[in-house]
Each structure stands twice: as structure tokens, then as C-alpha cells.
Amino acid sequence: MLEKLQIVKQRFDEVSDLIIQPAIISDQQRYIALNKEYKDLRVLMDKRDQYIELSNNLAEAEEIIEEGSDGEMVEMAKMQYEEVKEKIPLLEEEIRFLLIPKDPEDSKNAVVEVRAGTGGDEASIFAGDLYRMYTKYCEGRGWKVELMDFNEGTSGGFKEIIFEVSGEDVYGTLKFEAGVHRVQRVPQTETQGRVHTSAASVIVLPEAEEFDVELDMSEVRIERTTSTGPGGQSVNTTYSAIKLHHEPTGMIVSCQDQKSSHKNLEKALKVLRSRLYEMELAKKEAADSAKRKSMVSTGDRSAKIRTYNYPQGRVTDHRIGLTLYDLQNIVNGDIQKIIDELQLAENTEKLKADGDLI
């Protein structure tokens, strides 16, 4: 373990030296990447210090017990020995997980798209419930949520809603939410009291910086229209809504959240870049035959990942077989326990795939 940590220390010392060099500071892209790496390595260095301290305490206790000259000291040493022997395996497990190579996209902000699926009006209402669940979760994490575009349902909720989440390690956390979410409950419109099943899909994209994607604006047709939807002086009066047509892919992105045409264009370009970036990532992963296939953060958008059963107060994540009877708190944003379990499952998969870390 110490040999692996020594290699990490060499890299930490190297990064510590690099981030204070003027040439690096002036290269914004590299400086940001190295700063992120420094923070991640700093956590490992703290664990390394703890590990060295525990190893020294263990060796000291063994020495006193072996010497056996002072009975009282031997008893104290035995207690210390047992205590340290318990702590070391737990710390080693923490370090193993920290040594797993991180996906460079994990530290990015995220663009989240929630779309109503099967179930008509009830699906739109459920999409609205998911949006509310995510906004409450993000608020609890101290992350910023910014609405980018939406299309309201006829009986409430949203046919589609797109929002950006900014903060620390956002994509690495929210990527586990991508897939089809299913709800089982009695809809407000149901007169017979029958339980219906509806669905909504969640897409989570790593937000692309300008240097991640070279967007050729000659291939983007910009359409300016009046905003649609309820209330507001600018609705149906000014040409502030933006629709982008990306000619090579046929991709269309709309944004009408802001009164300013310039701000809507900025947001729409951000969504377009993120979608194009995700396409490139998907191609890269498909081309890399050695890449581990994860059942947890699956790229299959049609995969049913979670069911919210209201009559039983139950939420089941089908990827890891996790069932929690805490539906009300979960739909109110308390999804951390689910994400923790998914992250643990993925890290365990990575450990199995990378046997040299075990």
C-alpha cells in the first residue's frame, strides 16, 4: 500500500510545483485541470499521513509487547495494538477506493434533461415531480440550478424540462440518475382509484466547456422566435426565444427562459455543446474495447433504472436491487443514500476490473 501511495506522492509533489508556474497559470485549461488533480491528490496525501501514523503506532506497540519489561506499558501497548489493527483495514479500504482512476468528466457541471414518457398527462406531472426532487437535492448540496428550457404539460408538470447544475463534482454524482424512471400511483385524473404506471426519462450530460468542443457556427442555423407559454410582458411580443439547428447532426436545441435573446442563445449553445460532447464521449467509449462495461452508470437511455411505488411507499433501484421504504423523503430530494449505494457498486466493479488495486 505504501509503495502505491509513494507513487501518488511523487505526482502530488510534481503537481504542487506545476500549479505555481506562470506558464501554467496563464494556460487556463491546464491550470483548472491541475488544480482539480491537486485537490484530489491532497485527499490521498492526508490518508497517506494517517496510514503512516497508524503503521508507526502498530510497530511501536509490537516493540513494547515484545520487550515485555514493564507490565503496565505492555497492557497499554496491547490495547493500542488491537485498536490500530482494527483501523488499518478500514483505512486501506478507503485508500483503495481513492486510488481508483477518476473519470475526468466527473468534476464537470451537468446539463439535465427530464422528459415525460408513456402515461400522458400523468407522465408530465411525474416529470415535474422529478424536476422538483432534483432541485431540492441540489439545493441541499449547495449547488446552483439554472433553468434552460421547458415545455409545460397540459395538466401540470412538464413534457420536457432542461436545466443546468453547477457545483463541485456535479456530473460524477448526477450521472447515476440517467435512464427511465417509472412511477406507480393513482393519477389525479383517475376516478376509479386504479393504480397507473407512467414513466419519464432523465438524461444527464457533462457540461462542455468551449475548449472541449470546437463548434463551427457556420454549421449552426439560428432561428429567433417569440416565446410561448404563460404570462410575462415579453411572451409573444419580442423575438427573444432561440432555436438552434445543428446541420451535420440534425440536432435541434431551443431556449426561451430568458427575456434576452443573447442570454437564450448563450444557454442554447451550452446545451448544444454538451450534447455534441456526449456524442464524442460515447464514440470514444465504444471504440475502446477494453473499457469496462458498467451496469450502474449505463449509457442506455431506454433502461428502466428506478420505480417509485406510491401505494407501498417504496422506491426500488433495479440496477443494484436496492429497495427503500422512504418514498416521501426521497421524492422531496433525499436521494443521497441511493447515490451512495450506486457509487459504491460502481467502485466495487472498478476494483474487480483493476485487480492490481485490490
C-alpha positions as CSV (number, residue, x, y, z in Angstrom):
1,M,0.0,0.0,0.0
2,L,2.8,2.4,0.9
3,E,4.5,1.7,-2.4
4,K,1.4,2.8,-4.3
5,L,1.0,5.9,-2.1
6,Q,4.6,6.8,-2.7
7,I,3.9,6.9,-6.5
8,V,0.9,9.1,-5.8
9,K,3.1,11.4,-3.6
10,Q,5.6,11.8,-6.4
11,R,2.8,13.0,-8.7
12,F,1.4,15.3,-5.9
13,D,4.8,16.9,-5.5
14,E,5.0,17.4,-9.3
15,V,1.5,18.9,-9.5
16,S,2.3,21.2,-6.4
17,D,5.2,22.6,-8.3
18,L,3.4,22.9,-11.6
19,I,0.4,25.0,-10.4
20,I,2.6,27.8,-9.2
21,Q,4.5,28.2,-12.5
22,P,3.5,31.3,-14.5
23,A,3.3,29.4,-17.8
24,I,0.7,27.0,-16.3
25,I,-1.3,29.8,-14.6
26,S,-1.6,31.6,-18.0
27,D,-3.0,28.4,-19.6
28,Q,-6.5,28.4,-18.1
29,Q,-7.5,25.0,-19.3
30,R,-4.4,23.2,-17.9
31,Y,-4.5,25.3,-14.7
32,I,-8.1,24.3,-13.9
33,A,-7.3,20.6,-14.6
34,L,-4.2,20.6,-12.4
35,N,-6.0,22.4,-9.6
36,K,-8.6,19.7,-9.6
37,E,-6.0,17.0,-9.6
38,Y,-4.2,18.7,-6.8
39,K,-7.4,18.7,-4.6
40,D,-8.0,15.0,-5.3
41,L,-4.3,14.1,-4.6
42,R,-4.4,16.2,-1.4
43,V,-7.2,13.9,0.0
44,L,-4.9,10.9,-0.7
45,M,-1.9,12.6,0.9
46,D,-4.0,13.1,4.1
47,K,-4.9,9.4,4.1
48,R,-1.2,8.5,3.5
49,D,-0.2,10.5,6.6
50,Q,-2.9,8.7,8.6
51,Y,-1.7,5.3,7.3
52,I,2.0,6.1,8.1
53,E,1.0,7.2,11.6
54,L,-1.1,4.0,12.3
55,S,1.7,1.8,10.9
56,N,4.2,3.5,13.2
57,N,1.9,3.1,16.2
58,L,1.5,-0.6,15.4
59,A,5.2,-1.1,15.1
60,E,5.7,0.8,18.4
61,A,3.1,-1.3,20.2
62,E,4.6,-4.6,18.9
63,E,8.1,-3.5,20.1
64,I,6.8,-2.8,23.6
65,I,4.9,-6.1,23.8
66,E,7.9,-8.0,22.5
67,E,10.2,-6.3,25.1
68,G,7.8,-7.1,27.9
69,S,9.8,-5.4,30.7
70,D,7.0,-3.1,32.0
71,G,3.7,-4.9,32.7
72,E,1.6,-1.7,32.7
73,M,3.2,-0.5,29.5
74,V,2.6,-3.9,27.9
75,E,-1.1,-3.7,28.7
76,M,-1.4,-0.2,27.2
77,A,0.5,-1.4,24.2
78,K,-1.8,-4.4,23.7
79,M,-4.8,-2.1,23.8
80,Q,-3.2,0.2,21.2
81,Y,-2.2,-2.8,19.1
82,E,-5.8,-4.1,19.0
83,E,-7.2,-0.6,18.3
84,V,-4.8,0.1,15.4
85,K,-5.3,-3.4,13.9
86,E,-9.0,-2.6,13.6
87,K,-8.4,0.8,12.0
88,I,-5.8,-0.2,9.4
89,P,-8.0,-2.5,7.2
90,L,-10.8,0.2,7.1
91,L,-8.3,2.9,6.1
92,E,-6.8,0.6,3.5
93,E,-10.3,0.1,2.0
94,E,-10.8,3.9,1.8
95,I,-7.4,4.3,0.1
96,R,-8.2,1.5,-2.4
97,F,-11.4,3.4,-3.5
98,L,-9.5,6.7,-3.7
99,L,-6.8,5.1,-5.8
100,I,-9.4,4.1,-8.5
101,P,-8.7,6.4,-11.5
102,K,-11.4,9.0,-11.7
103,D,-13.4,9.8,-14.8
104,P,-12.2,13.3,-15.9
105,E,-15.8,14.2,-16.7
106,D,-17.0,13.6,-13.1
107,S,-15.8,17.0,-11.9
108,K,-17.8,18.9,-14.6
109,N,-21.1,20.7,-14.2
110,A,-24.1,18.9,-15.7
111,V,-27.0,19.6,-18.1
112,V,-30.0,17.6,-17.1
113,E,-33.0,16.9,-19.4
114,V,-36.2,15.4,-18.0
115,R,-38.8,14.2,-20.5
116,A,-42.3,12.8,-20.0
117,G,-42.6,9.3,-21.4
118,T,-45.6,6.9,-21.5
119,G,-48.6,7.8,-19.4
120,G,-50.0,11.0,-20.9
121,D,-50.7,13.9,-18.5
122,E,-49.6,11.8,-15.5
123,A,-46.2,11.3,-17.1
124,S,-45.8,15.1,-17.4
125,I,-46.8,15.5,-13.8
126,F,-44.2,12.9,-12.8
127,A,-41.5,14.7,-14.9
128,G,-42.4,17.8,-12.8
129,D,-42.0,15.7,-9.6
130,L,-38.6,14.5,-10.7
131,Y,-37.5,18.1,-11.5
132,R,-38.6,19.2,-8.0
133,M,-36.8,16.2,-6.5
134,Y,-33.5,17.2,-8.2
135,T,-33.8,20.9,-7.4
136,K,-34.3,20.1,-3.7
137,Y,-31.4,17.6,-3.7
138,C,-29.1,20.2,-5.5
139,E,-30.1,22.9,-3.0
140,G,-29.2,20.6,-0.2
141,R,-25.8,20.1,-1.8
142,G,-25.2,23.9,-2.2
143,W,-25.3,23.5,-6.0
144,K,-26.8,26.1,-8.3
145,V,-29.7,25.1,-10.5
146,E,-30.5,27.3,-13.6
147,L,-33.5,26.6,-15.8
148,M,-32.6,26.5,-19.5
149,D,-35.8,25.5,-21.4
150,F,-39.2,23.9,-20.6
151,N,-42.4,22.8,-22.2
152,E,-45.3,22.6,-19.8
153,G,-47.8,19.7,-19.6
154,T,-51.5,20.4,-20.2
155,S,-52.4,19.3,-16.6
156,G,-49.2,20.4,-14.8
157,G,-45.7,19.3,-14.7
158,F,-43.5,19.3,-17.9
159,K,-43.5,17.5,-21.2
160,E,-39.8,18.4,-21.2
161,I,-37.5,20.5,-18.9
162,I,-33.8,21.2,-19.3
163,F,-31.7,22.7,-16.5
164,E,-28.0,23.2,-15.7
165,V,-26.5,22.3,-12.3
166,S,-23.2,24.0,-11.2
167,G,-21.1,23.0,-8.3
168,E,-18.4,20.5,-7.2
169,D,-18.3,17.0,-8.8
170,V,-21.9,17.5,-10.1
171,Y,-21.7,15.2,-13.2
172,G,-20.0,12.5,-11.2
173,T,-22.9,12.4,-8.8
174,L,-25.9,13.0,-11.1
175,K,-24.8,10.7,-13.9
176,F,-26.3,7.8,-11.9
177,E,-29.8,9.3,-12.4
178,A,-29.7,8.8,-16.2
179,G,-32.3,6.4,-17.5
180,V,-36.0,5.7,-17.4
181,H,-37.8,6.4,-14.1
182,R,-41.2,4.7,-13.5
183,V,-44.0,5.8,-11.2
184,Q,-46.9,3.6,-9.9
185,R,-49.7,5.6,-8.3
186,V,-53.3,6.6,-8.7
187,P,-53.3,9.7,-11.0
188,Q,-55.3,12.8,-10.1
189,T,-57.4,12.3,-13.2
190,E,-58.3,8.6,-12.3
191,T,-61.9,8.3,-11.0
192,Q,-61.9,4.6,-10.3
193,G,-58.9,4.7,-7.9
194,R,-56.8,2.4,-10.1
195,V,-53.0,2.4,-9.9
196,H,-51.4,3.5,-13.2
197,T,-47.8,3.2,-14.4
198,S,-46.2,6.2,-16.1
199,A,-42.6,7.0,-17.0
200,A,-40.2,9.8,-17.6
201,S,-36.6,9.7,-18.9
202,V,-33.7,11.5,-17.4
203,I,-30.6,12.4,-19.5
204,V,-27.5,13.8,-17.7
205,L,-24.8,15.4,-19.9
206,P,-21.4,16.6,-18.7
207,E,-21.4,20.3,-19.5
208,A,-18.9,21.0,-22.2
209,E,-16.6,24.0,-22.0
210,E,-15.8,25.9,-25.1
211,F,-12.4,24.2,-25.3
212,D,-14.0,20.7,-25.1
213,V,-16.0,21.1,-28.3
214,E,-15.0,23.1,-31.4
215,L,-18.4,24.3,-32.6
216,D,-18.4,25.6,-36.2
217,M,-21.0,28.3,-36.1
218,S,-21.3,28.1,-39.9
219,E,-23.0,24.7,-39.4
220,V,-25.5,26.2,-36.9
221,R,-28.7,27.8,-38.1
222,I,-30.1,30.2,-35.6
223,E,-33.9,30.8,-35.6
224,R,-35.3,33.6,-33.5
225,T,-39.0,33.4,-32.5
226,T,-41.4,34.8,-29.9
227,S,-41.6,33.0,-26.6
228,T,-44.6,30.8,-25.9
229,G,-46.2,29.9,-22.6
230,P,-48.0,31.7,-19.8
231,G,-47.7,35.3,-18.7
232,G,-44.9,37.9,-18.9
233,Q,-44.6,41.0,-21.0
234,S,-42.0,39.6,-23.4
235,V,-44.1,36.5,-24.3
236,N,-45.4,36.6,-27.8
237,T,-44.1,40.2,-28.3
238,T,-40.3,40.1,-28.7
239,Y,-38.2,37.7,-30.7
240,S,-36.1,36.5,-27.7
241,A,-36.6,32.7,-28.0
242,I,-33.8,30.8,-29.7
243,K,-33.9,27.6,-31.7
244,L,-30.6,26.2,-32.9
245,H,-30.4,23.7,-35.8
246,H,-27.1,21.9,-36.0
247,E,-26.9,20.9,-39.7
248,P,-24.4,18.0,-39.5
249,T,-26.3,16.0,-36.8
250,G,-29.9,17.3,-37.3
251,M,-29.8,18.2,-33.6
252,I,-32.3,21.0,-32.5
253,V,-31.9,22.9,-29.3
254,S,-34.4,25.5,-28.0
255,C,-34.2,28.1,-25.2
256,Q,-36.8,30.7,-24.2
257,D,-36.2,31.0,-20.5
258,Q,-34.6,34.5,-20.6
259,K,-36.1,37.8,-21.8
260,S,-32.8,38.5,-23.6
261,S,-32.2,36.9,-27.0
262,H,-28.4,37.0,-26.3
263,K,-28.8,35.1,-23.0
264,N,-31.1,32.5,-24.6
265,L,-28.5,32.0,-27.4
266,E,-25.7,31.5,-24.8
267,K,-27.8,28.9,-22.9
268,A,-28.8,27.1,-26.1
269,L,-25.2,26.9,-27.3
270,K,-24.2,25.4,-23.9
271,V,-26.8,22.6,-24.3
272,L,-25.8,22.0,-27.9
273,R,-22.1,21.8,-26.9
274,S,-22.9,19.4,-24.1
275,R,-24.9,17.1,-26.4
276,L,-22.2,17.1,-29.0
277,Y,-19.6,16.4,-26.3
278,E,-21.6,13.5,-25.0
279,M,-21.8,12.1,-28.6
280,E,-18.0,12.2,-28.9
281,L,-17.5,10.6,-25.5
282,A,-19.9,7.8,-26.5
283,K,-17.9,7.2,-29.7
284,K,-14.7,7.1,-27.7
285,E,-16.1,4.6,-25.2
286,A,-17.4,2.4,-28.0
287,A,-14.1,2.4,-29.7
288,D,-12.2,1.4,-26.6
289,S,-12.9,-2.3,-26.4
290,A,-11.1,-2.7,-23.1
291,K,-13.4,-0.2,-21.4
292,R,-15.3,-1.8,-18.5
293,K,-19.0,-2.0,-19.1
294,S,-20.8,-0.7,-16.0
295,M,-24.3,-1.8,-15.2
296,V,-24.6,1.1,-12.8
297,S,-24.0,4.2,-14.9
298,T,-25.3,2.7,-18.1
299,G,-25.3,4.7,-21.3
300,D,-28.6,3.0,-22.4
301,R,-31.2,5.8,-22.1
302,S,-34.0,3.3,-22.6
303,A,-33.0,1.2,-19.5
304,K,-35.6,1.3,-16.7
305,I,-33.5,2.2,-13.6
306,R,-35.9,3.1,-10.8
307,T,-39.5,2.6,-9.7
308,Y,-41.4,4.9,-7.3
309,N,-44.4,2.9,-5.9
310,Y,-46.7,5.3,-4.0
311,P,-49.3,2.7,-2.7
312,Q,-46.4,0.9,-0.9
313,G,-44.3,4.0,-0.2
314,R,-41.4,2.2,-1.9
315,V,-38.6,3.2,-4.2
316,T,-36.6,0.4,-6.0
317,D,-33.4,0.9,-7.9
318,H,-33.3,-2.0,-10.3
319,R,-29.6,-1.8,-11.2
320,I,-28.4,-2.8,-7.7
321,G,-31.7,-4.3,-6.3
322,L,-31.9,-1.6,-3.7
323,T,-35.4,-1.1,-2.1
324,L,-36.1,1.7,0.4
325,Y,-39.5,2.3,2.1
326,D,-38.9,6.1,2.3
327,L,-40.7,7.4,-0.7
328,Q,-41.9,10.7,0.7
329,N,-38.4,11.8,1.8
330,I,-36.8,10.6,-1.5
331,V,-39.2,12.5,-3.7
332,N,-38.5,15.5,-1.6
333,G,-34.9,15.4,-2.6
334,D,-33.3,12.9,-0.1
335,I,-31.7,10.7,-2.8
336,Q,-28.1,10.8,-1.4
337,K,-28.5,7.3,0.2
338,I,-29.4,5.8,-3.3
339,I,-26.5,7.7,-5.0
340,D,-24.0,6.5,-2.3
341,E,-25.0,2.9,-2.9
342,L,-24.7,3.3,-6.7
343,Q,-21.3,4.9,-6.3
344,L,-20.2,2.0,-4.0
345,A,-21.4,-0.6,-6.5
346,E,-19.6,1.1,-9.4
347,N,-16.3,1.5,-7.3
348,T,-16.6,-2.2,-6.4
349,E,-16.9,-3.1,-10.1
350,K,-13.9,-1.0,-10.9
351,L,-11.9,-2.7,-8.1
352,K,-12.7,-6.1,-9.6
353,A,-11.7,-4.9,-13.1
354,D,-8.5,-3.4,-11.8
355,G,-7.1,-6.3,-9.8
356,D,-3.8,-4.6,-9.1
357,L,-5.6,-2.1,-6.8
358,I,-7.0,-4.8,-4.6
